[in-house]
């Protein structure tokens, strides 16, 4: 039962949530953790210390449709599903995403020409794609009874991984115009569900339904650890600390790279590519292998149904036989100890910023995620106001999913060696939760000592 609950939990985690960190990218001058979205960014302090659990906590949920998209109120205040609004939303983008990051350690050392960093993070990355054609088919069938409807199964994607990341980064100025940075990241997988080889189609017409699917697999890892981390009353188990702290066989590597180019003293261009890498899973793994399926249903013989003896408890109806036959086609073969790899979800940022009077900064940021050759882009317009050495305030507006109604804001304050900050990429998700499609927030506290000469 725990196996099924594990799979259900991780799938639900994926579909409850395109994560973005636009506000963090624009707060490059004040928040050290902006180094996570471009390794070229350097804090102004000589030494930066981020303590476990409090230096940076980030969570982002994204869905194609909001509560208001799904439901409409009737005259009697009753709720009903608005089919057309849901279909329109999923036709724009059927991507659900969830991203979480808890910092377990952050150390930074700044010199006049460079920045060396060491960080340890525990991350969750999950996503699920549900194509609009499938949603429309679920609501309305083929639409025209005389015309066949076909749905491509390979448009459905699922990924979900929990892993720890130990990163060493370095950035430095090559000359007066170009600064480069990079990070090498050692990855240790904790749990995952991934789908491999899902390809096929469902075709329906007025008199038949045809399903054709290639062989495919669902790979999982981490069930035993999650059982120890979240035990139920029937299992007496202890938290497996060794498995969590880089002592299991699920390992991998990742790379981040970034660059900054100074066109003029007050006009800069930046770009970064993040999470190029993969994790190979070898410990506490299971795979569910599904055979190729070729199935055609052409309806039932009405006379056979009428002749069946429904009063005989030992007899099985024609309908039950058909259901059993279909279930058998999708019965997986379970294998333990399999070895498989999952790629990280690659990301990229590109931006330009113009600074006026040292306190006003205007910018443009282009952001995208790449998974299985599919790109989900966003474009943001940003503005920052820096008030002395204490306050930095940023606001932005992001064009995403064919709409320009995502507004973000960030605030950082430095009081002596203590810096606190909070970022929200979608303010309206807090003010108008019913219409929110994206929720993205980060909070943290850092200790920052010393100041690098000429870092203003």
N, C-alpha and C positions, 0 to 999 in steps of 0.2 A: 504493500500500500504506500510505503514511503517513497518508493520509486515514482509512482504516479503523482504523488503530491509534489515531489521535487520538480518534475517536469511541468506540472500545472503552475506551480509557483513562479518558475522562471519565465514561462510564456506570459503569464499575467503581468509580471514585472515589465516585460518588453512592451506589451500592448497598452499599458497604462500611460506610456510616455511617447527631430532635427534639433539637437542641442546646439546652442551657439554661445560664444563668449565674446561678443562684440564689445561690450562695455569694458571687460577686462583688457582687451587689446588696446582700446583707446586710453586707458588709464596707465599707460606704459611708464610715465614719469614719476608716479607716486606709489604704485603697488608692486612690490617685488615679485609676486606671483604672476604678473603679466609675462614673466619669463617662460611660463608654461605654454603660452600661445605664440611666442616668438623668442627663441633662445638668444637673440641679439639684444633684447631689452635688458638694461642694467639699472639697478636701483642707485640712488644718489648717495646712500650711506656706505661707509667702508665695510661694516660688518652687519649682516642681517641674520637674525635668529628667529625661526618659527617653531614653536613648541608643538608637541603632538596634540591633535584634535582641535586646537584653537586657532592655528595660523591660517587655515584655509579650508572651508567646508563648502562644497559646491554641489548643486543638484539642478537638473534640467529635465523637464517633461515636455513632450510635443506630440500632438495628435492632429489628424486631418480635420476633425470636426469638434466643435464645442458642445456643451450641453444644450445651448440654444439652437445649434444646428440640428440636433437630433430631435428635439421636442418643440411642439407648438402648443400654446394654451388655447383651449376652446372657450366658447362663451360661458360655460359653467366652470371655468378654471381647471378643467381636467386636462391632462397632458396626452398628446398623441404624437406618434413619430411622424416627422415631416420627411417623407421619402425623397422628394425632389432635392431638398436642401442637403440631405446626407449624400445623395448620389453626386451632386455638384461638388461638394467638398472633397469626396474621394477621387473624383475625376481630376481635380487640381493636383492633389498629392495624396497617395495612400500610405504615407510613411508615419509610423509611430516610432518615437525614439525616447530613450531614457539614458541619461548620463549622470554619474555621481563620482565625486572625488573627495576623499578625506585625507588631508595631509598628516602624515605621521612624523615628519621631520623636514625642516628646511634650514639650510645653512648657506650663506652667501658671503663671499669676500671680494670686495671691489678695489681695484687699483686704478691708476690714472688712465691706463690704456685697455684694461680688460676686466672681466668678471668671472669668477669661478664659483660654481654652485653644486651643492649636493642635496638631493631631495629624496624622500621616501613617501610614496602615495599608495593608498588603497583605492582602486578604481572599479567602477561598474560601467559597462557599455552594452546597451541592448537596443535592438531595433526589430521592427516587424513591418513588412510591406503588404498591404491588402489592396489589390488593384480595384479601381472604380468599376470596371466591367463585371467583376464578381459581385460587388455590392448591388449593382443594378440588376443583375441576374437573380440574386437572392430576393429582391423586392418584387420584381416584375416578370421574371422568366424571360422568355425570348422576345416579349413585346408583341410582335406579329406572329400569331400562331402558325401561319403558313411558312414562316422563314426560320431556318435553323439558327441557333445561338451557339457561339463557340467562345470558350474561355481558356486562355493560356495559363496553365498552372505554374510555369516557370517565372511568372511575374510576382509570385509570392516568395518573399524572403524572410528568414528568421535568423537572428543572431542574439546571443546574450552571453557575456563573459564577466566574471569577477576575477581580478588579478591584482597583485602587488607590483609596484614599479620602483626600482632603485635607479636613480638617474644622476649622472655626472655631466655637468655642462660647462662650457667655456665660450666666452665671446671676447672679441678684441677688435680694435680699429686697425685696419690694414694701412690706411693712409688717412688724409684729412677728409676724404669723401666716403670711403667704404668701410663698413663695419660688418663682420661676419660672426656667426655663432652656431654652435651645434651641441647636441646632447646624445650621449650613448646611454641606453636604458636597458637594464637587465630586468626581465619580466618573469614572474612566478605565478602560474595559474592556480586558481583556487576552485572555480567551478565554471562550467560552460554548458550550453546547448547550442548545437549548430546543425544546419541542414545542408546536405551535400547531394547534388545531382537531381534535384527536384525539377522534372521537366515532363510536360505532357499537356493534355487538353481535355476538356469536357465539352461535348457537343450534344445539343438537344434539338429535336425537331418535333413535329406534331405527333409522330407515331413511335419515336424511339429516343433513347438516351445512350450515348456512346462515351466511354471513358478509356483513354489511352495514356499510359504513364510508363516512362522508363524506370529502370531500377534506381532506387535512391536510398539514402541512409540518414538517420538522425544519430548524432554523436553526443554523448554526455560525459561529464566528469565532475567529481566532487561530491557525490552522493553521501559517501561515508563521512566526509568532513562536515557537511551540513547537518547530518544526523547528530554529530557530536556537538556542533555549535547550537543547534536548536532541537534538543532531545524532547521526546514526548514521554508520558508516564510509563509506557511499556518498555522503554529502553533505558538501561543504566549505563550512561557513557559520559566521558569527560572530554572537555574541549581539547582538540589536538593542536597544541601550540606549535609543535615542530612542523606540522603540515602547513600552518599559516605563515610561519617565519622562514621562508626560503629553504625548507628542507623536504620538499617533495620533488617528484620527477617531472613536473609540468613546468617547463622552462622555455624561454625565448628571449629575443632581442628586438629592440626598436631604436629608431633614430629620428631626431628632430633636427632641422637645419633652418637657419634664418639669415637674412641680409638686410642691411640698411644703406641707402645711398642718399648722400646730401647733394641735392641740386643747387641749393643756395643755403645760406646760414639759417634761414627760417622756412625752408621748404625741403621736406624729406620724403623719400619713398621707402616702404618696407615690404617684406614678403617672407613667408615661412611655409614650410611643409612639415607636417607633424605625423607621428605614429606610422612610420614606414617600418613594418616588421610583422612578426607572427609569434605565436606560442605553439609549441608542440606538446601535446598531452599524452602522457605515458602512465600516469598513476591514477588509480580509482576511476577507471574509464569503463564505459559501456557503449555499445553501438547497437542500433536497431536497424536491421537490413530489410528492405522491402523489395520484393521481386517485381518484375515488369507486369503491368496489368493491361489486359485488353478485354473490355467488358461492354456488352451491348444489351440493353433492356428494351424489349419491344412490346411490353404490356402483358396483361394476363388474359387467358381465355375465360370469358364470362361464364360459360357453361360449366367449366371445371370448378370455378369458385362456388357456383350455386349447388353443385353436386357434393361438395365436401361436407363431411359429417362434423359439424362444429361441437356436437355434444360428446364426442369421443375424446376423452382426456389424453389418450395415447397417440392420437393423430396429430400431424403437423400440417398446417395450412400451406398452400402454395406461396402465399406471401411470406410466411416464415422461412420457407425453403430458399426463396430468392434473397432475403436479407442475410441468411446464414452464408449463402454462396458469396455474396458481396463482401461480407466480413472476412471470410477466409482468404479472399484475394488480397486483403490489406493486413493480414496477420504477419507481423515482422519476425525475423529470426534474431534472437538476442545473443550478443557476444560480449564477453568480458575481456579486459586487458588489451583492447585494441589501441593502436597508435594513430593519431590524426593531428592535423594542424589547423589552426584558425588564424586568419589574418587580423591585424588591428584595423580599425576603421580609420582610414587615412583622412587627413584634413589639410586645408590650405587657407592662408590668409594673404591678402595683398592690400596695401593701404598707402595713402598719401596724406600728409598733414602740413598745414601752413600755420605758423605761429606769428601772432601780431602782438607787439609790445610786451613780449615775454609772458603774458598772462592769458591771452586768448588763443586757443588752438582750434582750427577748423579742419575736418578730415573726411575722407571717404575710405570705407573698408569693404572689401569683397571677401566673402567667406564661403567655403564649400566643404561638404563631406563626400567621400567616395567609398562606396561599398558595392562589391561585385559589379564594377564598371558603371554604376549608376551615380550620377552627380546631383546633389541637392544644394543649389547656390542661394546666397543671400547678399544683399547690398545695403550698406548703412551709411547715413550721413551723421557726422558726429561734431560735437562742440564741447570743449573743456575750458573751464575757468580756474586758474591757479591763483590763489590768494596767499601770497607770501610763501613761507615755508610750512604753513600749518594745514591749509585746506586746499583740496582739489575736488572740483565738482564737474561731472560729465553728464551729458544727455545725448541721446541718439534716436534716430528713426530708421527702422529697417524694412526693406522691401523683401518679403518672403512669401512663398506660396501664392504668388500673383496678387498680393495685397501689400499696401504701404501703410499699415496701421499697427506696427509693433514698435512701441516706444520704450527706451531703456534709460536708466539713470544710475550714477554711481557717486559715492562720496567717500573720501578718505581724509582722516584727520590725524595729525602727528603732534602729540603732546609730550615734549621731551623725547626720550628714547622709545616711547610706546606709540605705535601706529594702529589705529582701528579703521576698518573699512567695511562697506556694504555695497553690493551691486545687484541690480535687477535688470534683466534684459527685456522684460515685458511688464511695465507698470500696470497696464490695464488688466493683467491677470489677477492682480491683487484687488483693484478697485471694482472690477466687473468679472467676477469669477465664472459666472454662468456663460459668458461669451468668450472665455479664454481658450485658446488652442495651444499656447505655449506658456510654460512657467519656467523661469531660469533665474537662479539667485546664487550669490556667493557672499559669505561673511568671513571675517578673519581678524587676527591680531598678530602683529609682529613687533619684535624688539630691534631697533635700528640705531647703530652707534657710529659716530664720526661722520664726516662729510668729505667727499672727494673734491679736490680743488678743480675748478673749471667744469663741474658737472651741471651747472645751471643751464 
